[in-house]
Amino acid sequence: MKPKNKSLCPICKINKKNPSDKYCKNHLQAKEGLQKGYESWLKAYSILSWEDYLKQLLDLGDQVGNLVRDVVEYEFYFKEN
Amino acid sequence: MSTIEGPYILGISEKPQAAQRIARALDKNNKPELNRIKNVPVYLCQRDGIKIVIAPALGHLLALSSISKTWNYPVLDYEWKPNYEVNKTARTKNFIDVFKSLSKNATDIIVMTDFDREGEVIGYLILKYILGRDQAERMKFSTLTRRDIIKAYDNREKTLDSGFLNSGLIRHYVDWLYGINYSRALSSAFKRVSGRFKTISIGRVQGPTLNSVVELENEINIFLPIPYWTIESEVILESKNFKASYEKSRINNQKEAFQIVDDCRSLVGKIKDIIQEKKSRYPFPPFNLGDLQREAYIHFKFSPHKTLEIAEKLYLSALISYPRTDSQKLPMTLGHKSILTKLENQNNYKDYANEIITSKKFKPSEGKKIDAAHPAIHPTGNKPDKSFSSREIKLYDLIVKRYLSLFGKPALFSNKSIIIEINKHKFEVKGSEIIDEGWIRYYKPYYSLKEKILPEIDIENEIIFNFIDAKEHFTSPPYRYNESTLLRKMEDEKIGTKATRAGIIQTLFARGYIEGSIINATPLGLAVVSVLQEQYPVLVKSEMTRNLEEIMENVQDQKKDIDKIILSIKKELKEMLVSFHTKELEIGSSLYNNLKKSEGSEIIVLGKCIECKKGDLRIIRSKKTGKRFIACSSYFDKAIKCNATYPLPSTGSIKTTGQKCSFDGLPIIEWRKGKLKKIMCISPECPSKKKGD
């Protein structure tokens, strides 16, 4: 099995600017939006786990921006937070 | 070369069709003598005992060219040259030769080109570099009708308009300097890293325009929908159903939305108020170019470029006034009564024109925008003959009806609002009744009002709701640009001019930076902007272009010395290019990496073609329609020219699976749209599909 290259973004496999970052610049920006969005979703539904949040976003399909959807898929299927 | 016997006044017209119209109007018998010199139509007119020879140009006959022959940058010195020497496809040599030969017997020169920046520059360059003179008179007109041309001839100015001329010249110099230097700089940076030459061009206005498309694309890519709720309800008023809207149009919390529905579960409310008011709606302002381009896009889906092209043809045929205008003003001096009387002779407009003439209201409504050179776009009253295409007639109809609407009375309607309260929650039923359509009658079908008449009902009456529900929604991503909204964006950003914006959008299409009727940035466009944003943002931000536009506008208004301004622009540009040069390697490698990635991502290979057995089946996106399909790469191989193509769903994402269909051996793809996912053979005729596999 090929070892993981930590300097690459796990989603798009391009070089990360800073190796300590989780994603590349674009996916990092999408992740920030995803985190901010969670606060709005929490206000809207009062109770909502991070996992349910991701699940609902997956159900919304094309309504979610491509980069955000990449992060949602990655975080949901790899159970990372 | 045969020529015309002198002495005569030589008129410089912008195009052959305009030359013919002007000649017909100026000749005492409306029958000028046509002479074909080197296949160029030249007209000889007689007026007040004076011979006038009118020769046409073909737009610009000269173009800027670098003095230095070496291919490097910065390039700061230029000269005007015949444009057939600069652009080998330009067929302007005969036109230049004809002007040279006609110059010999000409006592005076009159510039008769369109009265705007470009018209002034075209006339000036012919005067100075082809005729070798420095003095000419100037005819200024806004339509090519006989009345306007004779008036322009009788009142011609003694000199060219220096404001227009200087601001036109400075635009040519600045656009040339920025275009050539940055295109060379980008191409050279790419070559330095890749070792191969590729033209990567970017202009002063193209950069920020492309950046707007890419920025919107980025915004859509990181868009996250946020949930919200609306309260949907329907009431019964006098046994008819009406939609009622809740006092808050949007509720951001699910609990609150459900609470409202619960509070209103009795579905019985009371009328608390009835508000009735009369409102007037005034006509839209007269058309300037931007408004006409937008309206033509809305009603006919004409691109701004197409609209301008058609409008120019209508102008050259003396059917409408000069279209490249910002003005929303229609002064009384245009002779509206005479235009309306002419329109009365056209069956389509007869009744409305007659109504206006009978009402004796000849003062049209106007907008706020002004243009020193031309009035708003309006019809001349002349009737189009049968040679005009349906597209041209459509645009003509839009212009005439907009013009007629300006003389109409304000539309009058009565708005009624019934406020219903149910357990302290307020709902509103809105209705509208037309009292007088006014100007809207003249502008149909391009605008209409919908009536919703509410029944007569008393306050404190009890009202039954059919239902009151909470509906969940999610915010939507911003809409991508189409050509019309991109044009609006350029106007808002104050980049480009009314005359150039549509052309710049076309250039972005032609260079492969953007595609589709709903505009997407191509991988190439994304790559170029991404590099420039990171390494050299000044080229994609609007500020620099906007500042330059301001400087150039000031030249026109204040008639400043353009040599000094050009010198300071050159100095600034040189400094910017020096800074570019220090970053050339970084920019080049960034461009190389991004383009490599984009070139790779542009072509998705699904597998070998089963028809020619040689080519690859690839997903292609049509540059013209934006639609995607599968085609064989051997189509471009002249020896094979394989025509194999397969359709693809127009929306959703497509991935390769690496598998082949067991029925026909064609590749199997994965198609995804929202929750839907399908693994399928690319052939629509595949037996697997018929069997429902």
Interface residues (C-beta under 8 A of the other chain):
Chain A: N26 Q29 A30 G33 L34 K36 G37 S40 W41 K43 A44 Y45 S46 L57 D59 L60 G61 D62 Q63 V64 G65 N66 L67 V68
Chain B: I220 N221 I222 F223 L224 P225 I226 P227 Y228 N252 N253 Q254 K255 F474 S476 P477 T651 G652 K673 G674 K675
